[in-house]
Amino acid sequence: MRRILGIDPGLASTGWGVLDDVNGKAKYIDHGVIVTKADCARADRLFFILKSMQEIIKKFKPTEAAIETLYFGRNASSAIPVAEARGVISAVVAGKDIFLHEYTPNAIKLGVTGSASADKKQVQQMVRIILELDNIPKPNHAADALGAAICAFNSCY
């Protein structure tokens, strides 16, 4: 059975979502967010993400994972903490021998909504529809993580 862990990396908030492939249909399992405290040292925050991701992997036992790649907007320095979180997460996943899919934000938008220019609300609404949920998963980082998992679900590697 395929079990996919989707991840939306961030230093302040890392979203995660789990879904299963049940006879070719994406089935929602769980979602959440890892939140770190802004007043803690960056190394401590990254270590908290590492330990939390290890616990999530131990609990859900994914067979593969999907992570959003880094997007460098106008301020590349604000992307550095996200890159560090992404590195920690990627290392945890690799250490567990879990195949890691990587998707750009536009690829996730396209894969979930059919449009690379979709906005966050459209992506969140389609995640809800695809996974047959009553409500949009909250917080938005968890919905984004489920979007990454949906992209992996729809791909063959």
Sequence and secondary structure as in RCSB ss.txt:
>XXXX:A:sequence
MRRILGIDPGLASTGWGVLDDVNGKAKYIDHGVIVTKADCARADRLFFILKSMQEIIKKFKPTEAAIETLYFGRN
ASSAIPVAEARGVISAVVAGKDIFLHEYTPNAIKLGVTGSASADKKQVQQMVRIILELDNIPKPNHAADALGAAI
CAFNSCY
>XXXX:A:secstr
  EEEEEE  SSEEEEEEEEEETTEEEEEEEEEEE  TTS HHHHHHHHHHHHHHHHHHH  SEEEEE     S 
HHHHHHHHHHHHHHHHHHHHTT EEEEE HHHHHHHHHS TT  HHHHHHHHHHHTT SS  SSHHHHHHHHHHH
HHHT   
